[in-house]
């Protein structure tokens, strides 16, 4: 659509030019500078606050590292003590069986027999010694056979005539299997 202005020139709208006074421009510039300065100061204050907070956090981290080291040392010491206690308990439990075995052997030992060695290796018990006769060795074998919960089969490894302090004796070796 075409528009035609039929009003005379004088009545036509005149372009109005607005003049902004220099004081308003100066005031706006000053306000802008003050706002920028205030923003700069707030950013600078925030930076210094964050730096101080970072220093405090670093100090706290250092304190916490010491606490962590103490906790780790405590855990290490605790584990070491628990391992030692487990070993002691295991030794106490294992100590009972040899004591009972030696007590049983000493009670089963006839008067005519003396032992020179008792060895326990890989589930076997080897008893060595001297006896006044074959019968004393047989009595020892029977007595060892009665220790059934601890000793299984009892066998004579060897028995031979030997002279000890100018007297004839039987040197023997008995092998028994250990149960458990």
Secondary structure, DSSP 8 states (H G I E B T S, - for coil): ------S-TTTS---------HHHHHHHHHHHHHHHHHHHHHHHHHHHHHHHHHHHHHHHHHHHHHHHHHHHHHHHHHHHHHHHHHHHHHHHHHHHHHHHHHHHHHHH--TTEEEEEEEEETTEEEEEEEESSHHHHHHHHHHHHT-TTTEEEEEEEEEEEEEETTEEEEEEEEEEEE--
